[in-house]
Amino acid sequence: MKKINLGIAGCMGRMGQQLVKSSKKNKSFNLKVLTENRSINKKINGIKPEFNTETAFKKTDIIIDFTIPKCTLEILKIASKLKKKVVIGTTGFSRSQESQIKRYSKKISILKAGNMSLGVNLLMYLTEITSKSLNEDYLSKIFEVHHKHKKDYPSGTALMLGKGIADGKGKNLYSLMGKKYLNKKSFPYGNKINFSSLRKGEIIGEHEVKFSSGKEIITLNHEAFDRALYSDGALIAAKWLMKKKPGLYSMRDLLDFS
């Protein structure tokens, strides 16, 4: 079986470094290109990191991107021109940037997920089912914890879970977005979905969804202990995406939740 030529964007980031490790162990991939938005004067696994350019990405079949929104859009512009597939793990996109990603997906295959974990995507599915099953008497809120280096909040996963609540109600997430708290473990329920994000230590990721009627509380949660959970998921997504036509896909499509 021919190996997939892989490019990893953001190779010096936490997820980028983990992807390099995971890809070297995965027999389906040939790690071909590493990129960063700054000059790196050393080789990583025998590969000299490059800038995000057409010359770099021509050597790939697929690109896995864990960078920042502005960089992701630059990568998509190049990938669209070269007809390369892209797995996006970057989070923190604005509504305008989300629209740009949708436009690019008309030309190339894109899988975008705020979290590449099987367990988290199952949690999102269960969140949607729970939201759909409960009446309007139940208010909801989302709490998430990540390492102190993470800048965006709420996390992409928290927003995914918020979307699960909104989808369960047949509503748009943006219409249900409530208050966003930082470093507050105790925060209120509201008529909309309130979020609280805690940044401390080197925690990989914890997410909790709560539904309350005032008489009972239903809690759904997930904890991650190993960053390889996400890189392995991203590689599974990349292999799956290789067979897909242009479009915007999610981990839910890959997992085939009904």
C-alpha positions as a printed Julia matrix, in Angstrom:
258×3 Matrix{Float64}:
   0.0    0.0    0.0
   1.37   3.4   -1.03
   2.11   5.68   1.89
   0.42   9.07   2.22
   2.83  12.0    1.95
   2.1   14.1    5.03
   2.74  17.75   5.8
   2.46  19.07   9.36
   1.89  22.81   9.79
   2.85  24.29  13.14
   5.47  21.6   13.73
   7.04  23.38  16.72
   3.78  23.7   18.66
   2.66  21.21  21.28
   0.37  19.33  18.9
   2.81  19.69  16.01
   5.55  17.96  17.99
   3.15  15.24  19.08
   2.03  14.72  15.47
   5.63  14.25  14.39
   6.03  11.49  17.01
   2.74   9.78  16.14
   3.27   9.97  12.37
   6.66   8.27  12.62
   4.95   5.3   14.28
   2.08   5.18  11.78
   2.82   2.95   8.77
   0.22   4.68   6.58
   2.2    7.93   6.38
   5.45   9.24   4.99
   6.29  12.43   6.89
   7.4   14.67   4.05
   7.08  18.32   5.1
   7.2   20.33   8.32
   6.32  24.02   8.35
   6.41  26.95  10.75
   5.74  30.69  10.4
   9.26  31.46  11.59
  12.75  30.31  10.66
  13.86  27.1   12.4
  17.57  26.39  12.1
  17.53  22.71  12.93
  16.22  19.48  11.49
  13.4   17.55  13.12
  13.47  13.82  12.4
  15.79  14.63   9.51
  13.46  17.26   8.02
  14.27  20.98   7.88
  11.12  23.01   8.7
  10.0   25.37   5.93
   7.64  28.31   5.68
   4.06  27.74   4.47
   4.61  27.97   0.71
   3.48  26.3   -2.52
   6.96  24.81  -2.88
   6.68  23.11   0.51
   3.14  21.79   0.17
   3.6   20.51  -3.4
   5.44  17.57  -1.84
   2.41  16.5    0.22
  -0.84  14.63  -0.32
  -2.45  16.04   2.8
  -1.71  18.73   5.4
  -2.54  18.56   9.1
  -2.82  22.05  10.55
  -2.56  22.92  14.25
  -1.61  26.61  14.11
  -3.58  29.85  14.58
  -6.61  31.04  12.55
  -4.71  33.54  10.4
  -2.11  30.92   9.52
  -4.76  28.28   8.79
  -6.39  30.55   6.21
  -3.01  31.15   4.55
  -2.51  27.38   4.37
  -5.99  26.84   2.92
  -5.3   29.43   0.21
  -2.2   27.5   -0.86
  -3.86  24.08  -0.47
  -6.82  25.23  -2.56
  -4.5   26.26  -5.39
  -2.6   22.95  -5.21
  -5.74  20.83  -4.66
  -4.39  19.4   -1.4
  -6.57  18.01   1.38
  -6.4   19.6    4.85
  -7.19  18.41   8.39
  -7.74  21.43  10.66
  -7.24  21.13  14.4
  -6.77  24.87  14.91
  -9.38  26.59  17.1
 -10.49  30.14  17.86
 -11.96  31.07  14.45
 -14.27  34.08  14.07
 -17.6   33.74  12.24
 -16.04  35.43   9.21
 -13.13  32.99   9.21
 -15.53  30.04   9.52
 -17.27  31.31   6.38
 -13.94  31.48   4.54
 -13.22  27.86   5.47
 -16.6   26.83   4.04
 -15.75  28.6    0.79
 -12.44  26.75   0.5
 -14.22  23.44   1.14
 -16.03  23.83  -2.19
 -12.67  23.31  -3.9
 -10.84  20.9   -1.58
 -11.58  18.27   1.05
 -11.35  19.68   4.59
 -11.95  17.95   7.91
 -12.23  20.45  10.73
 -12.62  19.51  14.38
 -12.16  21.43  17.61
 -11.09  18.1   19.09
  -9.8   14.97  17.35
 -10.59  12.58  20.23
 -13.12   9.77  19.72
 -14.31  10.2   23.3
 -14.88  13.94  22.98
 -16.83  13.51  19.76
 -18.95  10.84  21.44
 -19.49  13.33  24.29
 -20.7   15.93  21.79
 -23.16  13.41  20.36
 -24.45  12.54  23.86
 -24.71  16.26  24.65
 -26.92  16.77  21.61
 -29.14  13.81  22.54
 -29.44  15.07  26.13
 -30.27  18.6   25.02
 -32.91  17.31  22.62
 -34.45  15.07  25.29
 -34.76  17.75  28.0
 -37.39  20.47  28.03
 -36.89  24.22  28.32
 -36.88  24.01  32.15
 -33.29  22.74  31.95
 -30.55  25.33  31.73
 -27.04  24.39  30.6
 -23.44  25.52  31.1
 -19.99  24.32  30.03
 -16.76  24.24  32.03
 -13.33  23.46  30.55
  -9.75  23.27  31.84
  -6.54  23.44  29.81
  -2.83  24.08  30.36
  -1.66  27.6   31.15
  -0.17  28.06  27.66
  -3.53  27.87  25.85
  -4.58  31.35  24.77
  -8.05  31.03  23.22
 -11.17  30.58  25.34
 -13.64  29.0   25.41
 -11.74  26.08  23.91
 -12.69  24.71  20.52
 -14.01  21.62  22.27
 -16.2   23.71  24.6
 -17.66  25.42  21.54
 -18.23  22.01  19.93
 -20.19  20.97  23.02
 -22.11  24.24  22.92
 -23.02  23.45  19.33
 -24.21  20.03  20.52
 -26.59  21.75  22.97
 -27.77  24.16  20.27
 -28.26  21.42  17.68
 -30.32  19.45  20.18
 -32.63  22.46  20.48
 -32.66  23.03  16.73
 -31.0   26.43  17.23
 -27.85  28.24  16.13
 -24.97  28.26  18.63
 -24.34  31.99  18.21
 -27.92  32.76  19.23
 -27.43  30.75  22.44
 -23.96  32.02  23.44
 -24.08  33.38  26.96
 -21.32  34.81  29.13
 -17.67  33.71  28.88
 -15.79  33.51  32.16
 -12.05  32.99  32.64
 -10.55  31.19  35.63
 -13.84  30.86  37.51
 -14.72  27.34  38.61
 -18.02  28.53  40.11
 -20.25  30.35  37.62
 -24.01  30.62  37.09
 -26.48  29.01  34.73
 -28.3   31.42  32.46
 -31.05  31.54  29.87
 -28.24  31.09  27.35
 -25.2   28.78  27.54
 -22.56  30.2   29.89
 -18.94  29.08  29.5
 -16.07  29.12  31.96
 -12.44  28.39  31.07
  -9.71  27.57  33.58
  -6.04  27.8   32.57
  -3.55  26.16  34.92
  -0.52  23.89  35.03
   0.01  21.41  32.2
  -3.51  19.95  32.07
  -4.17  18.41  28.65
  -7.94  18.86  28.66
 -11.04  18.49  30.82
 -14.59  19.3   29.66
 -17.87  19.21  31.53
 -21.44  19.89  30.39
 -24.14  20.43  33.0
 -27.91  20.56  32.62
 -29.98  21.77  35.59
 -33.71  22.05  36.22
 -33.18  23.42  39.72
 -34.33  20.06  41.05
 -31.62  17.88  39.52
 -28.34  18.21  37.64
 -27.18  16.01  34.76
 -23.41  16.04  34.14
 -21.5   14.78  31.1
 -17.72  14.97  31.17
 -14.44  13.91  29.55
 -10.8   14.0   30.7
  -7.74  13.57  28.48
  -4.49  12.22  29.92
  -2.24  11.85  26.86
  -1.79  14.31  23.99
  -1.26  11.35  21.62
  -5.05  10.93  21.85
  -5.41  13.98  19.6
  -2.54  13.29  17.21
  -3.67   9.7   16.66
  -7.18  11.01  15.95
  -5.83  13.57  13.49
  -3.97  10.84  11.59
  -7.1    8.68  11.48
  -8.94  11.73  10.11
  -6.23  12.35   7.49
  -6.34   8.76   6.24
 -10.16   8.89   6.07
 -10.16  12.26   4.26
  -7.9   10.97   1.48
 -10.9    9.16  -0.02
 -13.31  12.09   0.21
 -14.46  14.57  -2.42
 -14.31  18.34  -1.78
 -16.46  19.35   1.18
 -16.32  20.33   4.84
 -16.28  17.28   7.11
 -16.15  16.69  10.86
 -15.14  13.84  13.16
 -18.83  13.06  13.39
 -18.83  12.25   9.67
 -15.82   9.99  10.18
 -17.38   8.21  13.15
 -20.71   7.94  11.31
 -22.93   8.91  14.26
 -26.51   8.84  13.0
